[in-house]
């Protein structure tokens, strides 16, 4: 799966690559700072898509996160629960997207 999104660090959009087979994916092009990398593993757990990722700078982990996405039975609502941890804080979010006509 490729996701293309605007980027705050550079002028051109960034394309991130993810797979859903549990293999590690490494994305670096979205960062203007040398030595930055996002490493992730995404896999299916039943009907939920689980991504665990970490942000590294020169090989040292600076952020760690887990995202769990699920789709409603009618396909109209996607839910994402995310927990991001750094050395000084933890942030948890719950986001719900509803398909518009």
C-alpha positions as CSV (number, residue, x, y, z in Angstrom):
1,X,0.0,0.0,0.0
2,X,1.4,3.4,-0.9
3,X,0.2,6.6,0.8
4,X,1.0,10.0,-0.8
5,X,0.6,13.0,1.5
6,X,1.7,16.6,1.8
7,X,4.9,17.1,3.7
8,X,5.7,19.9,6.2
9,X,9.5,19.5,5.9
10,X,9.9,19.5,2.2
11,X,8.0,21.1,-0.7
12,X,7.1,17.9,-2.7
13,X,4.5,15.3,-1.5
14,X,5.8,12.2,0.2
15,X,4.9,8.7,-0.7
16,X,5.1,6.2,2.1
17,X,5.1,2.4,1.5
18,X,3.5,-0.1,3.8
19,X,2.7,-3.8,3.4
20,X,0.2,-5.8,5.4
21,X,2.2,-9.1,5.7
22,X,4.1,-8.2,8.9
23,X,7.3,-7.4,7.0
24,X,9.3,-4.4,8.1
25,X,8.9,-1.2,6.0
26,X,11.4,1.7,6.2
27,X,10.4,5.1,5.1
28,X,12.9,8.0,5.1
29,X,12.0,10.4,2.3
30,X,9.5,12.4,4.3
31,X,12.3,13.8,6.5
32,X,14.6,16.7,5.8
33,X,16.8,15.8,8.8
34,X,19.5,13.3,7.9
35,X,19.4,10.1,9.9
36,X,15.6,10.0,10.4
37,X,13.7,6.9,9.6
38,X,10.2,5.5,10.2
39,X,10.2,1.7,10.6
40,X,6.9,-0.1,10.7
41,X,5.2,-3.5,10.7
42,X,1.6,-3.9,9.6
43,X,-0.4,-7.0,9.9
44,X,-4.0,-8.3,10.2
45,X,-5.3,-9.4,13.6
46,X,-8.7,-10.8,12.7
47,X,-10.6,-7.9,11.1
48,X,-8.3,-5.2,12.5
49,X,-5.3,-3.8,10.7
50,X,-2.5,-3.2,13.3
51,X,0.6,-1.1,12.6
52,X,3.4,-0.8,15.0
53,X,6.0,1.9,14.1
54,X,8.9,3.7,15.5
55,X,10.7,6.9,14.6
56,X,14.4,6.7,14.7
57,X,17.2,9.3,14.5
58,X,20.6,7.8,13.7
59,X,19.4,4.4,14.9
60,X,18.0,5.6,18.3
61,X,14.2,5.3,18.9
62,X,12.6,8.7,19.6
63,X,9.0,7.7,19.2
64,X,7.1,4.4,19.3
65,X,3.5,3.9,18.4
66,X,0.7,1.3,17.8
67,X,-2.3,2.0,15.5
68,X,-5.3,-0.3,15.3
69,X,-7.8,0.4,12.4
70,X,-11.1,-1.3,11.9
71,X,-14.0,-0.9,9.5
72,X,-17.7,-1.2,10.4
73,X,-19.7,-4.1,9.0
74,X,-21.5,-1.7,6.5
75,X,-18.2,-0.3,5.3
76,X,-19.2,3.3,6.1
77,X,-17.1,4.0,9.3
78,X,-13.4,3.5,9.9
79,X,-12.1,3.7,13.4
80,X,-8.4,4.3,14.4
81,X,-7.0,4.0,17.9
82,X,-3.4,5.1,18.3
83,X,-1.0,5.3,21.2
84,X,2.3,7.2,20.7
85,X,5.1,7.1,23.3
86,X,8.2,9.2,23.7
87,X,10.7,9.4,26.5
88,X,8.6,12.1,28.2
89,X,5.0,11.5,27.2
90,X,2.2,9.2,26.0
91,X,-0.6,10.3,23.7
92,X,-3.6,8.3,22.9
93,X,-6.1,9.1,20.2
94,X,-9.4,7.7,19.0
95,X,-10.5,8.8,15.5
96,X,-13.6,7.9,13.6
97,X,-14.1,8.6,9.9
98,X,-17.6,8.4,8.3
99,X,-18.0,7.9,4.6
100,X,-19.8,10.7,2.9
101,X,-22.2,10.1,-0.1
